[in-house]
Amino acid sequence: MHTKRRWVVLLMVLLCACDHSGRRESAPEIFTINRESEVAGEAYEVIYSLYLPTDNSRLFEGTGANFIPEILIPTEKIPLYEDPEQIAQLLGALGVDMSYCRLFERLPEAAGFYFQIEMLADKLGLPDEMFEKYSGNLEDYFSDPDSLTGLINGVYSDTDRYFRESDRESLASLSLMGGWIETM
């Protein structure tokens, strides 16, 4: 019963966040969550009980799924994205694709997604230190699937924590949503 209510609350939050008033002339502002209201508090709990995008690839384990490169996000147009909300969603989706590549030991493809993630993180103003601690051993990470798992989890945990601590929780939520959508 609680699960059903959580989904309803999450759906309400997502629907209320949509702007149905028509075209805007300026870029949309990033919303913040007022944790004082009861509904927002419940929505906050639901959103942050979801897995990080990198954990979603575990849904493929044990299902007998095959690697299908056509379902991966094409990376050619990723540098064109400028809107923070779109970039956050893309970060989540790329995290799932990178984890999917790791699952099937397609490490060169995973490396390509990592560099796209790093570029998008820079556009969002995430601190370089988040990636510098991994940069010395990148070759090791991309030659061993287990090491790559640690890299993926570290980067996404750091990103999620940074968004929360810098009052950009909406971007953390959008990143989670992007990962879930890509998983589906």
C-alpha positions in Angstrom: 0.0 0.0 0.0 2.9 2.4 0.8 4.5 1.6 -2.5 1.3 2.5 -4.4 1.0 5.8 -2.5 4.6 6.6 -3.1 4.2 6.2 -6.9 1.1 8.3 -6.8 2.9 11.1 -4.9 5.9 10.8 -7.4 3.5 11.0 -10.3 1.8 14.1 -8.8 5.1 15.8 -8.3 6.2 15.1 -11.9 2.9 16.3 -13.3 2.8 19.4 -11.2 6.3 20.2 -12.4 5.2 20.3 -16.0 4.5 23.8 -17.4 1.3 23.7 -19.4 1.0 27.5 -19.9 2.7 27.6 -23.3 6.0 28.8 -24.6 8.4 30.6 -22.4 10.7 33.4 -23.5 13.4 32.8 -21.0 15.1 29.7 -19.7 13.2 27.8 -17.0 14.5 28.2 -13.5 15.7 25.2 -11.5 13.1 24.4 -8.9 13.8 23.6 -5.3 12.1 21.3 -2.9 10.3 22.9 0.1 10.6 20.1 2.6 8.3 21.8 5.0 5.1 20.7 3.2 3.9 17.2 3.9 3.5 16.2 0.2 7.0 17.6 -0.7 8.5 15.7 2.3 6.9 12.4 1.0 8.0 13.1 -2.5 11.6 13.8 -1.3 11.7 10.4 0.5 10.4 8.6 -2.6 12.8 10.3 -5.0 15.9 9.7 -2.8 15.0 6.1 -2.1 15.5 5.3 -5.8 18.8 3.8 -6.9 21.5 5.8 -8.5 21.5 5.5 -12.3 24.5 3.2 -12.2 22.6 0.7 -10.1 19.9 0.3 -12.7 22.1 -1.9 -14.9 21.7 -4.6 -12.3 18.2 -5.1 -13.6 19.9 -6.6 -16.7 21.9 -9.1 -14.7 20.5 -12.5 -14.5 17.9 -11.8 -17.2 19.9 -13.4 -20.0 19.8 -10.1 -21.9 22.2 -9.6 -24.8 24.2 -6.6 -25.6 22.4 -4.4 -28.2 24.5 -1.4 -29.2 21.6 0.3 -31.0 19.9 1.1 -27.7 22.8 3.2 -26.4 22.6 6.9 -26.6 24.4 8.3 -29.7 27.1 10.5 -28.5 27.6 12.8 -31.5 25.1 15.5 -30.3 25.8 15.4 -26.6 28.1 18.4 -26.7 25.2 20.5 -28.0 23.2 20.3 -24.8 23.3 23.5 -22.7 20.2 23.4 -20.5 21.1 22.2 -16.9 17.9 20.1 -16.6 18.5 18.3 -19.9 22.2 17.8 -19.0 21.2 16.3 -15.6 18.8 13.8 -17.3 21.5 13.0 -19.8 24.0 12.3 -17.0 21.7 9.7 -15.5 21.0 8.1 -18.9 24.7 8.0 -19.7 25.5 6.4 -16.4 23.1 3.6 -17.2 24.6 3.2 -20.6 28.1 3.1 -19.2 27.0 0.5 -16.6 25.3 -1.5 -19.4 28.6 -1.5 -21.3 30.5 -2.6 -18.2 28.1 -5.4 -17.6 28.9 -6.8 -21.1 32.6 -6.0 -20.8 32.4 -3.4 -23.6 35.0 -1.3 -21.9 36.0 1.0 -24.8 32.4 2.0 -25.2 32.1 2.6 -21.4 35.2 4.8 -21.6 33.5 6.9 -24.3 30.5 7.4 -22.1 32.8 8.4 -19.2 34.4 11.2 -21.1 31.0 12.5 -22.2 29.9 12.4 -18.6 33.0 14.4 -17.6 32.3 17.0 -20.3 28.7 17.4 -19.2 29.7 17.6 -15.5 32.0 20.5 -16.4 29.0 22.3 -18.1 27.1 22.0 -14.9 30.0 23.4 -12.9 30.8 20.3 -10.9 34.2 20.5 -9.2 37.1 19.1 -11.2 38.3 17.3 -8.0 35.4 14.9 -8.4 37.1 13.5 -11.5 40.7 14.2 -10.7 40.9 11.5 -8.1 40.1 8.9 -10.8 42.1 10.4 -13.6 45.5 8.9 -12.6 44.2 5.3 -13.0 41.7 5.6 -15.9 43.5 3.0 -17.9 43.2 0.5 -15.0 39.6 1.3 -14.5 38.8 0.7 -18.2 40.7 -2.6 -18.4 38.9 -4.3 -15.5 35.1 -4.4 -15.2 35.2 -4.6 -11.4 37.4 -1.5 -11.2 35.1 0.2 -13.6 32.1 -0.5 -11.3 34.0 1.3 -8.5 34.7 4.3 -10.8 31.0 4.5 -11.9 29.6 4.3 -8.4 32.2 6.8 -7.1 31.5 9.4 -9.7 27.7 9.1 -9.4 27.7 9.1 -5.6 29.9 12.2 -5.6 27.7 13.9 -8.2 24.5 13.1 -6.3 26.1 14.3 -3.0 27.3 17.5 -4.7 23.9 18.3 -6.1 22.3 17.8 -2.7 24.8 19.8 -0.8 24.8 22.7 -3.2 20.9 23.1 -3.1 20.6 21.7 -6.6 18.4 18.7 -5.5 16.3 19.2 -8.6 19.3 18.2 -10.8 19.9 15.1 -8.6 16.2 14.1 -9.1 16.4 14.7 -12.8 19.6 12.6 -13.1 17.8 9.7 -11.3 14.8 10.1 -13.6 17.1 10.1 -16.7 18.7 6.9 -15.5 15.3 5.2 -14.9 14.0 6.3 -18.3 17.1 5.0 -20.1 16.7 1.7 -18.2 13.2 1.3 -19.4 
